[in-house]
């Protein structure tokens, strides 16, 4: 993660400046009825959850980036945050983190992708587009307490020219432990894993197929009632998670990824609200942002 943080400055109609911690950046600086930046309906900043006293000692609103990496076959990579993290532990999100001073969005996204998963994308092997901006606070609901961190997250869509199998594994490898997910065992020689998860940030990864991704995007946090998912979904999805002996392949119920953020009580393993927003933009196609 970045050691120095870039703070958000915003301007509207000639007025503005550094955004204050807990201040609704979306509500104050973004014109009404537009989607310049979005937030969940239960966002603490929208509901006035941060008082001036809560803002003391807070540097402001940090700028962050998150990367939806799509393989050539249409699978998208999500990571499960480590349970030891202070913010959104055990929640499924794309790789991402803070911007560093002087860093461009794509460079920051590629750096975070490499730091968290070990994946390095070479220039010319991917295209990208800006999916949108998302205002994120933690805790995400006032029922969990006053805000402790505040970000504006730029979600990027990166489409690799490589299929999932090639992104998952590479060339010959001689070593200990089980072969990477999807690679059959051999006589001690198997494909080298390109994935190298950072255990302090990531506990598991999953390459999800479009029908599952569409169902996740259709599950709105803060919405009443149920919403039908598109098509029939598999009962479980495959993940690769860290263990004391390295990688291991596992299955989790698909329903875990379709959970909504709880309004009360402790958080649960789920996909973050911002990730659902980004997947909705991804599903809508490059018309939501200029593809590069």
matplotlib code that plots the C-alpha trace (Angstrom):
import matplotlib.pyplot as plt

x = [0.0, 1.0, 3.0, 1.9, -1.7, -3.0, -6.0, -9.1, -9.7, -13.0, -14.4, -17.8, -18.9, -15.5, -15.6, -14.0, -10.8, -9.6, -12.5, -13.1, -13.1, -16.7, -18.0, -20.2, -18.0, -20.8, -23.5, -21.5, -19.4, -21.3, -24.3, -27.6, -29.0, -25.6, -23.3, -20.0, -19.4, -21.8, -22.3, -24.5, -27.9, -26.7, -23.4, -22.5, -21.4, -24.8, -26.5, -24.3, -22.4, -19.2, -19.3, -16.5, -15.2, -14.9, -12.8, -10.1, -6.8, -8.1, -6.1, -9.0, -10.5, -7.9, -7.8, -7.8, -7.9, -9.3, -8.9, -11.4, -9.1, -11.0, -9.2, -9.7, -12.2, -14.4, -13.6, -13.0, -10.6, -11.8, -9.8, -10.9, -9.4, -7.4, -9.3, -6.5, -7.2, -8.8, -11.1, -13.5, -11.9, -13.0, -14.9, -14.5, -13.1, -10.9, -7.2, -6.6, -5.3, -4.1, -2.6, 1.0, 2.1, 2.6, 1.1, -1.4, -4.5, -3.5, 0.1, -1.4, -3.8, -1.1, 1.1, -1.6, -2.5, 1.2, 1.6, -1.6, -1.6, 1.8, 0.3, 2.4, 0.7, 3.1, 2.3, 0.4, -1.2, -4.3, -6.8, -8.5, -11.4, -12.6, -15.7, -16.6, -15.9, -17.3, -17.4, -16.5, -16.5, -15.7, -17.6, -20.1, -23.1, -23.7, -25.1, -21.5, -20.1, -18.7, -16.5, -12.8, -11.7, -13.0, -12.0, -13.0, -12.2, -11.6, -12.7, -10.8, -11.7, -8.6, -9.1, -6.1, -5.3, -4.4, -6.8, -7.4, -5.2, -2.2, -2.7, -3.0, 0.1, 3.2, 6.2, 7.9, 8.3, 10.2, 9.2, 7.2, 3.5, 0.5, 0.2, -1.7, -5.5, -6.4, -3.0, -2.9, -0.2, 2.9, 6.2, 7.2, 7.3, 4.3, 3.4, 4.8, 2.1, 2.0, -0.3, 1.7, -0.7, 0.2, -0.9, -1.2, -3.8, -5.3, -6.6, -8.1, -8.8, -11.5, -11.9, -15.7, -17.7, -20.0, -23.3, -22.1, -20.7, -24.0, -25.9, -23.6, -24.1, -27.9, -27.8, -28.2, -27.1, -29.6, -32.5, -35.7, -36.9, -35.3, -34.2, -34.0, -30.6, -30.1, -30.3, -29.3, -26.2, -23.8, -24.3, -20.6, -17.7, -14.0, -11.5, -7.8, -6.9, -3.8, -3.0, -0.1, 1.3, 0.7, -2.2, -5.2, -8.2, -11.6, -15.3, -17.6, -21.4, -22.3, -24.8, -21.9, -21.1, -24.8, -25.1, -26.2, -24.3, -26.0, -27.8, -27.0, -24.7, -21.3, -20.3, -20.2, -18.2, -19.7, -18.8, -18.4, -21.0, -18.5, -17.5, -21.2, -21.3, -18.1, -19.5, -22.7, -20.6, -18.5, -21.6, -22.9, -19.8, -17.2, -19.9, -19.6, -16.1, -13.6, -11.7, -7.9]
y = [0.0, 3.6, 5.3, 8.8, 9.6, 11.9, 14.0, 14.8, 18.4, 19.3, 22.4, 23.4, 26.8, 28.3, 27.3, 24.4, 23.2, 20.2, 17.9, 17.6, 14.2, 13.1, 15.8, 14.5, 15.0, 13.6, 15.8, 19.0, 19.1, 16.9, 18.5, 16.9, 14.2, 13.3, 10.3, 12.1, 10.3, 8.0, 6.6, 4.1, 5.3, 4.6, 6.5, 8.1, 11.3, 11.6, 11.1, 13.5, 11.0, 12.9, 15.9, 18.5, 16.8, 13.5, 15.2, 16.3, 14.6, 13.3, 14.6, 14.7, 12.5, 10.1, 9.3, 5.6, 3.3, -0.2, -2.4, -4.8, -7.1, -8.9, -11.8, -12.4, -15.2, -12.8, -13.8, -11.0, -11.2, -10.4, -10.7, -11.4, -8.9, -10.4, -10.8, -8.8, -5.6, -2.7, -1.7, -4.1, -7.3, -10.5, -8.6, -9.3, -6.4, -5.8, -5.1, -1.5, 1.0, 4.6, 6.8, 7.9, 11.5, 12.1, 8.8, 8.4, 6.3, 3.4, 3.3, 3.2, 0.4, -1.7, -1.2, -2.3, -5.3, -6.4, -5.7, -7.6, -10.5, -10.7, -10.1, -7.8, -6.6, -5.5, -2.4, -3.3, -6.4, -4.6, -1.9, 0.2, 2.5, 4.5, 2.9, 5.6, 7.3, 6.0, 7.6, 5.1, 5.5, 2.9, 1.8, 2.0, 2.4, 4.7, 1.7, 0.4, 3.7, 7.0, 7.0, 6.2, 6.5, 8.3, 7.7, 8.6, 5.5, 5.5, 2.2, 1.1, -1.6, -3.4, -6.0, -8.3, -9.9, -13.1, -15.8, -16.6, -19.7, -17.7, -15.0, -17.7, -19.6, -19.2, -21.3, -24.4, -24.5, -26.9, -26.5, -27.6, -27.6, -28.2, -27.1, -23.8, -24.0, -25.6, -27.1, -31.0, -32.6, -34.0, -35.5, -32.5, -30.1, -27.9, -24.4, -21.6, -19.5, -15.9, -15.2, -14.4, -13.1, -10.6, -12.4, -9.2, -7.9, -10.8, -14.2, -15.5, -14.8, -15.8, -15.6, -15.1, -15.8, -13.2, -14.8, -14.7, -11.1, -9.9, -11.5, -9.7, -6.4, -6.9, -7.3, -3.8, -3.0, -0.9, -2.0, -3.5, -7.0, -9.4, -9.0, -11.9, -12.9, -13.3, -16.9, -20.0, -19.8, -22.5, -23.5, -22.9, -20.9, -21.9, -19.8, -20.0, -19.2, -19.0, -21.6, -22.4, -24.6, -22.1, -22.1, -24.4, -24.7, -24.4, -23.8, -21.3, -21.0, -18.6, -17.1, -15.6, -13.3, -12.3, -11.1, -7.6, -5.4, -5.9, -2.8, -3.9, -6.2, -7.5, -7.5, -10.7, -12.1, -10.4, -8.3, -4.7, -2.1, -0.2, -3.3, -3.9, -0.4, -1.0, -4.4, -2.6, -0.1, -3.0, -4.9, -1.7, -1.8, 0.9, 3.5, 4.3, 5.6, 6.1, 3.0, 3.5]
z = [0.0, -0.6, 2.2, 1.3, 0.4, -2.3, -1.0, -2.9, -4.0, -5.6, -7.3, -8.5, -10.0, -9.2, -5.5, -3.7, -2.2, -0.2, 0.7, 4.4, 6.1, 6.4, 4.1, 1.3, -1.7, -4.0, -2.5, -2.3, -5.4, -7.9, -9.7, -8.9, -11.2, -12.5, -12.0, -11.8, -8.5, -6.7, -3.2, -1.5, -0.1, 3.5, 3.1, 6.4, 4.7, 3.1, 6.4, 8.3, 10.3, 10.8, 13.0, 13.2, 16.3, 14.4, 11.7, 14.1, 13.3, 9.9, 6.9, 4.5, 1.8, 0.3, -3.4, -4.3, -7.3, -7.8, -10.9, -12.4, -14.4, -17.1, -18.8, -22.6, -21.8, -19.9, -16.3, -13.8, -10.9, -7.4, -4.1, -0.6, 1.8, 4.7, 8.0, 9.8, 7.9, 9.8, 6.9, 5.1, 6.4, 4.7, 1.9, -1.8, -3.8, -6.9, -6.2, -5.3, -2.8, -2.4, -5.0, -4.4, -5.1, -8.8, -9.8, -12.7, -12.2, -14.5, -13.0, -9.5, -10.5, -12.1, -9.0, -6.6, -8.8, -8.7, -5.0, -4.0, -6.5, -8.1, -11.6, -13.8, -17.0, -19.7, -21.9, -25.0, -23.4, -22.1, -22.7, -20.0, -19.3, -16.3, -15.0, -12.5, -9.2, -5.9, -2.5, 0.2, 4.0, 6.7, 8.6, 5.7, 7.9, 10.9, 12.8, 13.0, 14.5, 13.2, 10.0, 10.4, 6.8, 3.7, 0.1, -3.4, -5.4, -9.2, -10.6, -13.7, -16.1, -17.5, -20.2, -20.7, -24.1, -22.1, -21.0, -17.4, -17.5, -18.8, -16.1, -13.5, -14.4, -16.5, -17.4, -15.9, -12.1, -9.9, -6.3, -3.2, -2.7, -4.8, -8.4, -8.9, -9.5, -12.8, -13.4, -13.3, -11.0, -12.7, -11.7, -9.6, -12.6, -13.2, -14.3, -12.3, -10.6, -11.7, -8.8, -5.7, -3.1, -0.4, 2.8, 4.8, 2.2, 0.4, 1.7, -1.6, -5.2, -7.6, -11.4, -11.8, -14.9, -16.5, -15.2, -11.6, -12.1, -13.5, -10.5, -8.1, -9.8, -9.6, -5.9, -4.5, -1.0, 0.9, -1.4, 0.0, -0.9, -3.3, -6.9, -9.3, -10.6, -14.3, -15.4, -13.3, -11.3, -10.1, -6.5, -5.7, -7.2, -7.2, -5.4, -4.7, -1.1, 1.0, 3.5, 5.7, 2.9, 0.0, -2.5, -2.2, -4.4, -2.7, -3.3, -1.6, -2.0, -4.7, -2.3, -0.2, -3.2, -3.4, 0.2, 0.9, 3.4, 6.7, 8.1, 11.7, 13.5, 12.4, 8.8, 6.8, 3.9, 0.8, -2.2, -1.4, -2.4, -4.5, -6.3, -7.2, -8.6, -10.7, -12.0, -13.1, -15.1, -16.5, -17.5, -19.3, -21.5, -22.6, -23.2, -19.5, -20.0, -22.8, -23.6, -23.9]

ax = plt.figure().add_subplot(projection="3d")
ax.plot(x, y, z, "-o")
ax.set_aspect("equal")
plt.show()
